């Protein structure tokens, strides 16, 4: 089972809202924002990837600049800003040596983390350009953890305490759809992409279709989403009649993980048309779905969505599980 690290969640409450994410970079040209230094050299880590590490360091370990070093090499593309990753984490107070949090290292307590400037800029900077299979040591400077106010009484972290993270990068989700472009049937909304992958959606003139319409804009070659799967996506939703965006994970600064099932029957599920649009699609694909009211919210208003609305979604399928 994956969850949010309690310390990371706490940091998110103390730090300002997420900033926008860019998704440029690759293993070949990735330029890590931080590097090893005197602080990371004090931390000794033994053990196999994915197993509980033996971590040793003298106290106090303090730094005014975040540092990172790789203990175990990974492979594949370097991690980029805005990407979601799955981690096994051990977290320590660098001043006292106390364990703040530690994964079970049996797959039951892995952390899903989005590489953004909040809630923990230092952890993000330390993981950028790492690869799946890497074990990283990141020593986070106080201001890069809980911000200028520093510290967390809840976790026994003083305002001048550095944090030490030992992070195993178990999995990385795509930062954006990377499938091959496909021809799309006439009548569907037109989609253009910004440099970072954010879609711009142009709604056709005229009445919306009465039935669910699904088009594949990019065809990925990853795993296929089955009913009931947890699917990580980036999406933008538009109301057909108003031609206005009512929700966007891109604007929110992080992908979303949804269940590919109808919400009325499954906790954390989605509206029927969205579920149908996800099921059977492959990781790396980008789809456009036009969802009529009877496959959406019907005659009920939902926030800024008027009753009886036809909805348009453009969805990047970034990963499953």
Sine and cosine of phi, psi and omega as CSV:
sin_phi,cos_phi,sin_psi,cos_psi,sin_omega,cos_omega
0.00,0.00,0.71,-0.70,0.04,-1.00
-0.98,-0.19,0.53,-0.85,-0.02,-1.00
-0.50,-0.86,0.13,-0.99,0.08,-1.00
-1.00,0.03,0.74,-0.67,0.11,-0.99
-0.82,0.57,0.71,-0.70,-0.01,-1.00
-0.89,0.46,-0.63,0.77,0.01,-1.00
-0.92,0.40,-0.67,0.74,0.01,-1.00
-0.90,0.44,-0.68,0.73,0.03,-1.00
-0.89,0.47,-0.64,0.76,0.03,-1.00
-0.90,0.44,-0.68,0.74,0.04,-1.00
-0.87,0.49,-0.59,0.81,0.00,-1.00
-0.90,0.44,-0.47,0.88,0.03,-1.00
-0.97,0.23,-0.38,0.92,-0.07,-1.00
-0.99,-0.10,-0.32,0.95,-0.09,-1.00
-0.97,-0.25,0.48,-0.88,-0.02,-1.00
-0.88,0.47,0.18,-0.98,-0.12,-0.99
-0.85,0.53,0.37,-0.93,0.01,-1.00
-0.84,0.54,0.62,-0.79,0.11,-0.99
-1.00,-0.01,0.23,-0.97,0.03,-1.00
-0.90,0.44,0.46,-0.89,-0.08,-1.00
-0.92,-0.38,0.69,-0.72,0.20,-0.98
-0.97,-0.25,0.39,-0.92,-0.10,-0.99
-0.75,-0.67,0.71,0.71,0.04,-1.00
-0.99,-0.11,0.35,-0.94,0.06,-1.00
0.88,-0.47,0.41,-0.91,0.04,-1.00
-0.49,-0.87,0.08,-1.00,0.00,-1.00
-0.88,0.48,-0.56,0.83,-0.09,-1.00
-0.96,0.28,-0.63,0.77,-0.14,-0.99
-0.90,-0.44,0.21,0.98,-0.07,-1.00
-0.92,0.40,0.74,-0.67,-0.04,-1.00
-0.90,-0.44,0.99,-0.14,-0.07,-1.00
-0.89,0.45,0.70,-0.72,-0.04,-1.00
-0.97,0.24,-0.33,0.95,0.02,-1.00
-0.74,-0.68,0.29,-0.96,-0.03,-1.00
-0.64,-0.77,0.03,-1.00,0.05,-1.00
-0.92,0.40,0.40,-0.92,0.01,-1.00
-0.34,-0.94,-0.26,-0.97,-0.06,-1.00
-0.87,0.49,-0.59,0.81,-0.04,-1.00
-0.94,0.35,-0.73,0.69,-0.02,-1.00
-0.92,0.39,-0.47,0.88,0.01,-1.00
-0.93,0.37,-0.31,0.95,0.03,-1.00
-0.99,0.15,-0.23,0.97,-0.09,-1.00
-0.99,-0.16,0.86,-0.51,0.04,-1.00
-0.96,-0.27,0.77,-0.63,-0.03,-1.00
-0.77,-0.63,0.80,-0.60,0.04,-1.00
-0.84,-0.54,0.41,-0.91,0.04,-1.00
0.87,-0.50,0.27,-0.96,-0.04,-1.00
-0.99,0.12,0.46,-0.89,0.08,-1.00
-0.84,0.55,0.69,-0.73,0.04,-1.00
0.99,0.14,-0.10,0.99,0.07,-1.00
-0.95,-0.32,0.39,-0.92,-0.02,-1.00
-0.86,0.52,0.83,-0.55,-0.03,-1.00
-0.99,0.16,0.42,-0.91,0.21,-0.98
-0.99,-0.12,0.89,-0.47,-0.12,-0.99
-0.88,-0.47,0.75,-0.66,-0.01,-1.00
-0.67,-0.74,0.68,-0.73,0.09,-1.00
-0.35,-0.94,0.52,-0.85,0.08,-1.00
-0.97,0.26,0.47,-0.88,0.07,-1.00
-0.93,-0.37,0.57,-0.82,-0.01,1.00
-1.00,0.03,0.49,-0.87,0.23,-0.97
-0.97,-0.25,0.89,-0.46,-0.05,-1.00
-0.75,-0.66,0.55,-0.83,0.08,-1.00
-0.48,-0.88,0.54,-0.84,0.10,-0.99
-0.99,-0.13,-0.11,0.99,0.07,-1.00
-0.75,-0.67,0.70,-0.71,0.00,-1.00
-0.90,0.43,0.65,-0.76,-0.02,-1.00
-0.75,-0.66,0.43,-0.90,0.00,-1.00
-0.53,-0.85,0.60,-0.80,0.09,-1.00
-0.61,-0.79,0.47,-0.88,-0.03,-1.00
-0.99,-0.12,0.83,-0.56,0.00,-1.00
-1.00,-0.04,-0.67,0.75,0.04,-1.00
-0.82,-0.57,0.76,-0.65,-0.02,-1.00
-0.96,0.29,0.61,-0.79,0.14,-0.99
-0.96,-0.28,-0.28,-0.96,0.01,-1.00
-0.52,-0.86,0.29,-0.96,0.04,-1.00
1.00,-0.09,-0.24,-0.97,-0.07,-1.00
-0.93,0.37,0.55,-0.83,0.08,-1.00
-0.95,0.32,0.59,-0.80,0.01,-1.00
-0.92,0.39,0.59,-0.81,-0.05,-1.00
-0.81,-0.58,0.32,-0.95,0.00,-1.00
-0.85,0.52,0.68,-0.73,0.02,-1.00
1.00,-0.01,-0.14,0.99,-0.06,-1.00
-0.99,0.12,0.57,-0.82,0.10,-1.00
-1.00,-0.10,0.68,-0.73,0.00,-1.00
-0.76,-0.65,0.36,-0.93,0.12,-0.99
-0.93,-0.37,0.77,-0.63,-0.13,-0.99
-0.81,-0.59,0.52,-0.86,0.37,-0.93
-0.98,-0.19,0.79,-0.62,-0.17,-0.98
-0.81,-0.59,0.66,-0.75,0.28,-0.96
-0.83,-0.55,0.77,-0.64,-0.11,-0.99
-0.81,-0.59,0.73,-0.68,-0.07,-1.00
-0.75,-0.66,0.48,-0.88,0.18,-0.98
-0.99,0.14,0.88,-0.48,-0.06,-1.00
-0.93,0.37,-0.38,0.93,0.00,-1.00
-0.99,0.15,-0.73,0.68,-0.09,-1.00
-0.99,-0.11,-0.35,0.94,-0.09,-1.00
0.99,0.13,0.00,1.00,-0.06,-1.00
-0.93,0.37,0.60,-0.80,0.12,-0.99
-0.97,0.23,0.84,-0.54,0.03,-1.00
-1.00,0.00,-0.73,0.68,0.06,-1.00
-0.50,-0.87,0.45,-0.89,0.05,-1.00
-0.46,-0.89,0.77,-0.63,0.07,-1.00
-0.89,0.45,0.36,-0.93,0.10,-1.00
-0.98,0.20,-0.31,0.95,0.00,-1.00
0.85,0.53,0.60,0.80,0.11,-0.99
-0.74,-0.67,0.27,0.96,0.01,-1.00
1.00,0.07,-0.06,1.00,-0.08,-1.00
-1.00,-0.04,-0.24,0.97,-0.10,-1.00
-0.69,-0.73,0.54,0.84,0.05,-1.00
-0.92,0.39,0.44,-0.90,-0.04,-1.00
-0.94,-0.34,0.80,-0.60,0.19,-0.98
-1.00,0.05,0.79,-0.61,-0.10,-1.00
-0.67,-0.74,0.71,-0.70,0.05,-1.00
-0.99,-0.15,0.78,-0.62,-0.05,-1.00
-0.97,0.23,1.00,0.08,-0.02,-1.00
-0.74,-0.67,0.17,-0.99,-0.04,-1.00
-0.96,0.28,-0.20,0.98,0.13,-0.99
-0.69,-0.73,0.55,-0.83,0.20,0.98
-1.00,0.05,-0.28,0.96,-0.06,-1.00
-0.76,-0.65,1.00,0.00,-0.03,-1.00
-0.85,0.53,-0.63,0.78,-0.04,-1.00
-0.89,0.45,-0.67,0.74,0.04,-1.00
-0.90,0.43,-0.68,0.74,0.05,-1.00
-0.85,0.52,-0.77,0.64,-0.02,-1.00
-0.86,0.50,-0.60,0.80,-0.01,-1.00
-0.95,0.31,-0.39,0.92,-0.03,-1.00
-0.99,-0.11,-0.35,0.94,0.00,-1.00
-0.84,0.54,0.72,-0.69,-0.01,-1.00
0.98,0.18,-0.12,0.99,0.15,-0.99
-0.92,0.39,0.21,-0.98,-0.05,-1.00
-0.82,-0.57,0.39,-0.92,0.07,-1.00
-0.85,0.53,0.71,-0.71,-0.07,-1.00
1.00,-0.09,-0.08,1.00,0.02,-1.00
-0.99,0.16,0.55,-0.83,0.27,-0.96
-0.93,-0.38,0.86,-0.50,-0.08,-1.00
-0.92,-0.40,0.61,-0.79,0.22,-0.98
-0.96,-0.28,0.84,-0.54,0.01,-1.00
-0.83,-0.56,0.87,-0.49,0.10,-0.99
-0.97,-0.22,0.92,-0.39,-0.16,-0.99
-0.99,-0.13,0.83,-0.56,0.06,-1.00
-0.91,0.42,0.51,-0.86,-0.07,-1.00
-0.78,0.63,-0.71,0.70,-0.04,-1.00
-0.93,0.37,-0.37,0.93,0.02,-1.00
-1.00,0.02,0.03,1.00,0.03,-1.00
-0.97,-0.24,-0.97,0.25,-0.06,-1.00
-0.97,-0.24,0.27,0.96,0.07,-1.00
0.99,0.14,-0.10,-1.00,-0.09,-1.00
-0.85,0.52,-0.51,0.86,-0.03,-1.00
-0.95,0.32,-0.47,0.88,0.15,-0.99
0.94,0.34,0.54,-0.84,0.20,-0.98
0.97,0.26,0.22,-0.97,0.05,-1.00
-0.51,-0.86,0.94,-0.33,0.02,-1.00
-0.86,0.50,-0.60,0.80,-0.02,-1.00
-0.83,0.55,-0.61,0.79,-0.08,-1.00
-0.96,-0.28,0.20,0.98,0.04,-1.00
0.92,0.40,0.55,0.84,-0.01,-1.00
-0.95,-0.31,0.88,-0.47,0.04,-1.00
-0.98,0.22,0.26,-0.96,-0.10,-1.00
-0.92,0.39,-0.33,0.94,0.02,-1.00
-0.96,-0.26,0.16,0.99,-0.03,-1.00
-1.00,0.09,0.73,-0.68,0.18,-0.98
-0.99,0.11,0.43,-0.90,0.06,-1.00
-0.95,-0.32,0.62,-0.79,0.05,-1.00
-0.91,-0.41,0.86,-0.51,0.05,-1.00
-0.94,-0.35,0.75,-0.66,0.25,-0.97
-0.93,-0.36,0.92,-0.39,-0.18,-0.98
-0.84,-0.54,0.84,-0.54,0.15,-0.99
-1.00,-0.09,0.85,-0.53,-0.01,-1.00
-1.00,0.07,0.99,-0.15,-0.12,-0.99
-0.99,0.16,-0.63,0.78,-0.10,-0.99
-0.44,-0.90,0.53,-0.85,0.11,-0.99
-0.77,-0.64,0.76,-0.64,0.08,-1.00
-1.00,0.06,0.43,-0.90,0.05,-1.00
-0.86,0.50,0.57,-0.82,0.11,-0.99
-0.98,0.21,-0.38,0.92,0.02,-1.00
-0.29,-0.96,0.27,-0.96,0.04,-1.00
-0.88,0.48,0.70,-0.71,-0.06,-1.00
-0.81,-0.59,0.28,0.96,-0.03,-1.00
-0.97,0.25,0.11,-0.99,0.01,-1.00
-0.96,0.27,0.68,-0.73,0.00,-1.00
-0.90,0.44,0.61,-0.79,-0.05,-1.00
-0.82,-0.57,0.53,-0.85,0.14,-0.99
-0.93,0.36,0.62,-0.79,-0.05,-1.00
-0.87,-0.49,0.60,-0.80,-0.05,-1.00
-0.87,0.49,0.55,-0.84,0.08,-1.00
-0.87,0.49,0.52,-0.85,0.05,-1.00
0.99,-0.15,-0.31,0.95,0.07,-1.00
-0.99,0.15,0.43,-0.90,0.03,-1.00
-0.84,0.54,0.54,-0.84,0.07,-1.00
-1.00,0.08,0.60,-0.80,-0.05,-1.00
-0.78,-0.62,0.79,-0.62,0.14,-0.99
-0.85,-0.53,0.53,-0.85,-0.11,-0.99
-0.93,-0.37,0.69,-0.72,0.17,-0.99
-0.95,0.31,0.17,-0.99,-0.05,-1.00
-0.85,0.53,-0.55,0.84,-0.02,-1.00
-1.00,0.04,0.03,1.00,0.03,-1.00
0.98,-0.19,-0.13,0.99,0.01,-1.00
-0.90,0.44,0.80,-0.61,-0.03,-1.00
-0.99,0.13,0.61,-0.79,0.24,-0.97
-0.96,-0.29,0.73,-0.69,-0.17,-0.98
-0.87,-0.50,0.81,-0.59,0.06,-1.00
-0.94,-0.34,0.88,-0.47,-0.03,-1.00
-1.00,0.10,0.74,-0.68,0.04,-1.00
-0.89,0.46,0.42,-0.91,0.12,-0.99
-0.96,0.28,0.39,-0.92,0.03,-1.00
0.99,-0.16,-0.01,-1.00,-0.06,-1.00
-0.96,0.29,0.52,-0.85,0.04,-1.00
-0.96,0.28,0.35,-0.94,0.06,-1.00
-0.91,0.42,0.49,-0.87,-0.04,-1.00
-0.99,0.11,-0.30,0.95,-0.03,-1.00
-0.88,-0.47,0.34,-0.94,0.01,-1.00
-0.86,0.50,0.76,-0.65,0.03,-1.00
-0.84,-0.55,0.76,-0.65,0.00,-1.00
-0.77,-0.64,0.80,-0.60,0.05,-1.00
-0.83,-0.56,0.61,-0.79,0.04,-1.00
-0.99,-0.14,0.92,-0.39,0.01,-1.00
-0.99,0.11,-0.61,0.79,0.08,-1.00
-0.70,-0.71,0.67,-0.74,-0.01,-1.00
-0.96,-0.29,0.93,-0.36,0.02,-1.00
-0.99,0.12,0.28,-0.96,-0.01,-1.00
-0.92,-0.38,0.36,0.93,0.01,-1.00
-1.00,0.02,-0.23,-0.97,-0.02,-1.00
-0.90,0.44,0.42,-0.91,-0.03,-1.00
-1.00,-0.09,0.72,-0.69,0.01,-1.00
-0.97,0.25,0.80,-0.60,0.05,-1.00
-0.96,-0.29,0.33,-0.94,0.03,-1.00
-0.85,0.53,0.75,-0.66,0.01,-1.00
1.00,-0.06,-0.15,0.99,0.02,-1.00
-0.94,0.34,0.53,-0.85,0.24,-0.97
-0.99,0.16,0.87,-0.49,-0.08,-1.00
-0.87,-0.49,0.81,-0.58,0.04,-1.00
-1.00,-0.05,0.78,-0.63,-0.13,-0.99
-0.65,-0.76,0.39,-0.92,0.38,-0.92
-0.95,-0.30,0.61,-0.79,-0.05,-1.00
-0.49,-0.87,0.41,-0.91,0.21,-0.98
-0.75,-0.67,0.73,-0.69,0.01,-1.00
-0.90,-0.45,0.71,-0.71,-0.04,-1.00
-0.78,-0.63,0.63,-0.78,0.15,-0.99
-1.00,0.10,0.83,-0.55,-0.10,-1.00
-0.82,0.57,-0.80,0.60,-0.12,-0.99
-0.92,0.40,-0.68,0.73,-0.03,-1.00
-0.99,0.16,-0.35,0.94,-0.06,-1.00
0.84,0.55,0.60,0.80,-0.02,-1.00
-0.87,-0.50,0.58,-0.82,0.07,-1.00
-0.97,0.24,0.80,-0.61,0.05,-1.00
-0.97,-0.26,-0.28,0.96,0.04,-1.00
-0.29,-0.96,0.54,-0.84,0.02,-1.00
-0.37,-0.93,0.85,-0.52,0.09,-1.00
-0.92,0.39,-0.50,0.87,0.05,-1.00
-0.87,0.50,-0.73,0.68,0.01,-1.00
-0.93,0.37,-0.52,0.85,0.01,-1.00
-0.95,0.30,-0.30,0.95,0.09,-1.00
1.00,-0.05,0.09,1.00,-0.04,-1.00
-0.37,-0.93,0.55,-0.83,0.12,-0.99
-0.88,0.47,0.23,-0.97,0.05,-1.00
-0.86,-0.50,0.55,-0.84,0.10,-1.00
-0.94,-0.34,0.85,-0.52,-0.09,-1.00
-0.85,-0.53,0.34,-0.94,0.11,-0.99
-0.99,-0.12,0.79,-0.62,-0.01,-1.00
-0.98,0.20,0.94,0.33,-0.01,-1.00
-0.33,-0.94,0.34,-0.94,-0.03,-1.00
-0.95,0.31,0.78,-0.62,-0.10,-1.00
-0.89,0.45,-0.48,0.88,0.00,-1.00
-0.93,0.38,-0.32,0.95,-0.03,-1.00
-0.92,-0.39,-0.27,0.96,-0.10,-0.99
-0.68,-0.73,0.77,-0.63,0.06,-1.00
-0.87,0.50,0.69,-0.72,-0.03,-1.00
0.94,0.35,0.22,0.97,0.09,-1.00
-0.97,0.23,-0.06,-1.00,-0.12,-0.99
-0.78,-0.62,0.03,-1.00,0.03,-1.00
-0.89,0.45,0.45,-0.89,-0.12,-0.99
-0.81,0.58,-0.70,0.72,-0.04,-1.00
-0.90,0.43,-0.59,0.81,0.02,-1.00
-0.93,0.36,-0.68,0.73,0.03,-1.00
-0.86,0.51,-0.71,0.70,0.00,-1.00
-0.90,0.44,-0.56,0.83,0.01,-1.00
-0.94,0.35,-0.51,0.86,-0.01,-1.00
-0.99,0.15,-0.67,0.74,-0.13,-0.99
-0.90,0.43,0.79,-0.61,0.01,-1.00
1.00,-0.04,-0.15,0.99,0.03,-1.00
-1.00,0.06,0.38,-0.93,-0.09,-1.00
-0.95,-0.31,0.47,-0.88,0.05,-1.00
-0.87,0.49,0.69,-0.72,-0.09,-1.00
0.99,-0.14,-0.16,0.99,-0.01,-1.00
-0.99,0.10,0.45,-0.90,0.18,-0.98
-0.84,-0.54,0.78,-0.63,-0.05,-1.00
-0.83,-0.56,0.44,-0.90,0.16,-0.99
-0.87,-0.49,0.75,-0.66,-0.02,-1.00
-0.78,-0.63,0.76,-0.65,0.12,-0.99
-0.96,-0.28,0.90,-0.43,-0.19,-0.98
-0.92,-0.39,0.92,-0.38,0.02,-1.00
-0.95,0.32,0.25,-0.97,-0.08,-1.00
-0.82,0.57,-0.61,0.79,-0.06,-1.00
-0.95,0.30,-0.19,0.98,0.10,-0.99
-0.95,-0.31,0.08,1.00,-0.02,-1.00
-0.87,-0.50,-0.89,-0.45,-0.03,-1.00
-0.98,-0.20,0.11,0.99,0.09,-1.00
0.86,0.51,-0.71,-0.70,-0.06,-1.00
-1.00,0.00,0.19,0.98,0.01,-1.00
-0.97,-0.23,0.70,-0.71,0.13,-0.99
-0.96,0.28,0.49,-0.87,-0.01,-1.00
-0.67,-0.75,0.99,-0.16,-0.05,-1.00
0.87,0.50,-0.85,-0.53,0.00,-1.00
-1.00,0.08,0.06,1.00,0.00,-1.00
-1.00,-0.05,0.89,-0.45,0.02,-1.00
-0.92,0.40,0.38,-0.92,0.09,-1.00
-0.87,0.50,0.57,-0.82,0.06,-1.00
0.96,0.28,0.38,0.93,-0.08,-1.00
-1.00,0.08,0.62,-0.79,0.26,-0.97
-1.00,0.03,0.72,-0.69,-0.08,-1.00
-0.92,-0.40,0.51,-0.86,0.09,-1.00
-0.84,-0.54,0.78,-0.63,0.08,-1.00
-0.84,-0.54,0.68,-0.74,0.25,-0.97
-0.93,-0.38,0.82,-0.57,-0.17,-0.98
-0.78,-0.62,0.79,-0.61,0.18,-0.98
-0.99,-0.13,0.81,-0.58,-0.01,-1.00
-1.00,-0.08,0.94,-0.34,-0.19,-0.98
-0.99,-0.15,-0.40,0.92,0.00,-1.00
0.05,-1.00,0.27,-0.96,0.00,-1.00
-0.80,-0.61,0.67,-0.74,0.08,-1.00
1.00,-0.06,0.00,0.00,0.00,0.00
